[in-house]
Structures are given as C-alpha cells and as structure tokens.
Amino acid sequence: MTQEQVKVLLSRLIEEMDMQCGIISERFDTSAISGFRANAKNIRSFMQLIRLHQGRTAVETPAKFKKLYMLAAVMQDSQNELLEMMANEVLTLAKNTKLNEVIAEAQAEWRRTYAKNIMEKLGKMLLSHNYDNIPPAIFNNFFSRIANSSSPDAKEKEVTAGEQ
C-alpha cells in the first residue's frame, strides 16, 4: 500500500467521523455515536501503530479529539445500560433518572467541546505525516482488518473462527 493510498483511507475515516460528529451534535443519534466510536478507535489504533514504528512522539492524539471520544463512550454506555435495564424490566425510577442525567451532562459537554475544526486539525496532522519508512504490508494488514471488522458478517466470522 502506497503512502497516497494510506492517506486516502485516512481521509475517508476522518470525513466519516466528521459527518457522525455533526449528527451527534444535532440529535445525539445512537448509531452515529456508535459509528464515531468505532472510527475513533480505528484512528487511535492507527496512531498507536505509527508510534510503534516511528517513536512515541511521532503523532500525538489531540486533547479535544480524546475528549469527544470519551464523551461518546459515556453516552453510548449509558444509553446501552438504559435499554438493557428496560428490556429486562429492572429499571427503577432512580436509576432511570440517574442514567438520563449522565446522558444529558455528556450531551451538554459535547455541545461545549465539539467544533468542526477538531476533525480538520486531526486530518491535517495525519495527512501531512510521512509514512514512507513503514513497510506497506503493515498498512495492508491494518486497513484490511478495519474493512473486515466493519462488514456485516464480521462478527459471524469471529464466532466461527473462535469455535474452531
């Protein structure tokens, strides 16, 4: 995989996250939150891969990007817990109130933190970096794993592989 191909794939990930951030800011959609977290994990993994090959200071995770990732985690975890408790009919009024407060606080903090330029800065940092000294096979493996994990039957493949 060439450096240009790596940058095209990174650009797509960042564009998708930017779109998801816009949706989250508008209506805190659960699928947008989930998609943002998955893509953010991929970006964080990519940055870790670069640090392993180019040194600890090769790329730094921007603080506001980290904060958005953590806020999305709080929202998603709280939403999932709320849904699970409702499905199991074990949701108490106090727990319902507490989870909704946690979600509302995370949403308010998201609104204070999110700015379109966060993804733009992340993109500029990653797309201006030089990846020539990293073997292309590493990128091939990394991006094929991302593609496989986002396919609809990826979880089925994981289960099948684990059973063998």
Secondary structure as a PSIPRED ss2 file (coil, helix, strand):
# PSIPRED VFORMAT (PSIPRED V4.0)

   1 M C   1.000  0.000  0.000
   2 T C   1.000  0.000  0.000
   3 Q H   0.000  1.000  0.000
   4 E H   0.000  1.000  0.000
   5 Q H   0.000  1.000  0.000
   6 V H   0.000  1.000  0.000
   7 K H   0.000  1.000  0.000
   8 V H   0.000  1.000  0.000
   9 L H   0.000  1.000  0.000
  10 L H   0.000  1.000  0.000
  11 S H   0.000  1.000  0.000
  12 R H   0.000  1.000  0.000
  13 L H   0.000  1.000  0.000
  14 I H   0.000  1.000  0.000
  15 E H   0.000  1.000  0.000
  16 E H   0.000  1.000  0.000
  17 M H   0.000  1.000  0.000
  18 D H   0.000  1.000  0.000
  19 M H   0.000  1.000  0.000
  20 Q H   0.000  1.000  0.000
  21 C H   0.000  1.000  0.000
  22 G H   0.000  1.000  0.000
  23 I H   0.000  1.000  0.000
  24 I H   0.000  1.000  0.000
  25 S H   0.000  1.000  0.000
  26 E H   0.000  1.000  0.000
  27 R H   0.000  1.000  0.000
  28 F C   1.000  0.000  0.000
  29 D C   1.000  0.000  0.000
  30 T H   0.000  1.000  0.000
  31 S H   0.000  1.000  0.000
  32 A H   0.000  1.000  0.000
  33 I H   0.000  1.000  0.000
  34 S H   0.000  1.000  0.000
  35 G H   0.000  1.000  0.000
  36 F H   0.000  1.000  0.000
  37 R H   0.000  1.000  0.000
  38 A H   0.000  1.000  0.000
  39 N H   0.000  1.000  0.000
  40 A H   0.000  1.000  0.000
  41 K H   0.000  1.000  0.000
  42 N H   0.000  1.000  0.000
  43 I H   0.000  1.000  0.000
  44 R H   0.000  1.000  0.000
  45 S H   0.000  1.000  0.000
  46 F H   0.000  1.000  0.000
  47 M H   0.000  1.000  0.000
  48 Q H   0.000  1.000  0.000
  49 L H   0.000  1.000  0.000
  50 I H   0.000  1.000  0.000
  51 R H   0.000  1.000  0.000
  52 L H   0.000  1.000  0.000
  53 H H   0.000  1.000  0.000
  54 Q H   0.000  1.000  0.000
  55 G C   1.000  0.000  0.000
  56 R C   1.000  0.000  0.000
  57 T C   1.000  0.000  0.000
  58 A C   1.000  0.000  0.000
  59 V C   1.000  0.000  0.000
  60 E C   1.000  0.000  0.000
  61 T C   1.000  0.000  0.000
  62 P C   1.000  0.000  0.000
  63 A H   0.000  1.000  0.000
  64 K H   0.000  1.000  0.000
  65 F H   0.000  1.000  0.000
  66 K H   0.000  1.000  0.000
  67 K H   0.000  1.000  0.000
  68 L H   0.000  1.000  0.000
  69 Y H   0.000  1.000  0.000
  70 M H   0.000  1.000  0.000
  71 L H   0.000  1.000  0.000
  72 A H   0.000  1.000  0.000
  73 A H   0.000  1.000  0.000
  74 V H   0.000  1.000  0.000
  75 M H   0.000  1.000  0.000
  76 Q H   0.000  1.000  0.000
  77 D H   0.000  1.000  0.000
  78 S H   0.000  1.000  0.000
  79 Q H   0.000  1.000  0.000
  80 N H   0.000  1.000  0.000
  81 E H   0.000  1.000  0.000
  82 L H   0.000  1.000  0.000
  83 L H   0.000  1.000  0.000
  84 E H   0.000  1.000  0.000
  85 M H   0.000  1.000  0.000
  86 M H   0.000  1.000  0.000
  87 A H   0.000  1.000  0.000
  88 N C   1.000  0.000  0.000
  89 E C   1.000  0.000  0.000
  90 V C   1.000  0.000  0.000
  91 L C   1.000  0.000  0.000
  92 T C   1.000  0.000  0.000
  93 L H   0.000  1.000  0.000
  94 A H   0.000  1.000  0.000
  95 K H   0.000  1.000  0.000
  96 N H   0.000  1.000  0.000
  97 T H   0.000  1.000  0.000
  98 K H   0.000  1.000  0.000
  99 L H   0.000  1.000  0.000
 100 N H   0.000  1.000  0.000
 101 E H   0.000  1.000  0.000
 102 V H   0.000  1.000  0.000
 103 I H   0.000  1.000  0.000
 104 A H   0.000  1.000  0.000
 105 E H   0.000  1.000  0.000
 106 A H   0.000  1.000  0.000
 107 Q H   0.000  1.000  0.000
 108 A H   0.000  1.000  0.000
 109 E H   0.000  1.000  0.000
 110 W H   0.000  1.000  0.000
 111 R H   0.000  1.000  0.000
 112 R H   0.000  1.000  0.000
 113 T H   0.000  1.000  0.000
 114 Y C   1.000  0.000  0.000
 115 A C   1.000  0.000  0.000
 116 K C   1.000  0.000  0.000
 117 N H   0.000  1.000  0.000
 118 I H   0.000  1.000  0.000
 119 M H   0.000  1.000  0.000
 120 E H   0.000  1.000  0.000
 121 K H   0.000  1.000  0.000
 122 L H   0.000  1.000  0.000
 123 G H   0.000  1.000  0.000
 124 K H   0.000  1.000  0.000
 125 M H   0.000  1.000  0.000
 126 L H   0.000  1.000  0.000
 127 L H   0.000  1.000  0.000
 128 S H   0.000  1.000  0.000
 129 H C   1.000  0.000  0.000
 130 N C   1.000  0.000  0.000
 131 Y C   1.000  0.000  0.000
 132 D C   1.000  0.000  0.000
 133 N C   1.000  0.000  0.000
 134 I C   1.000  0.000  0.000
 135 P C   1.000  0.000  0.000
 136 P H   0.000  1.000  0.000
 137 A H   0.000  1.000  0.000
 138 I H   0.000  1.000  0.000
 139 F H   0.000  1.000  0.000
 140 N H   0.000  1.000  0.000
 141 N H   0.000  1.000  0.000
 142 F H   0.000  1.000  0.000
 143 F H   0.000  1.000  0.000
 144 S H   0.000  1.000  0.000
 145 R H   0.000  1.000  0.000
 146 I H   0.000  1.000  0.000
 147 A H   0.000  1.000  0.000
 148 N H   0.000  1.000  0.000
 149 S H   0.000  1.000  0.000
 150 S H   0.000  1.000  0.000
 151 S C   1.000  0.000  0.000
 152 P C   1.000  0.000  0.000
 153 D C   1.000  0.000  0.000
 154 A H   0.000  1.000  0.000
 155 K H   0.000  1.000  0.000
 156 E H   0.000  1.000  0.000
 157 K H   0.000  1.000  0.000
 158 E H   0.000  1.000  0.000
 159 V H   0.000  1.000  0.000
 160 T H   0.000  1.000  0.000
 161 A H   0.000  1.000  0.000
 162 G H   0.000  1.000  0.000
 163 E H   0.000  1.000  0.000
 164 Q C   1.000  0.000  0.000
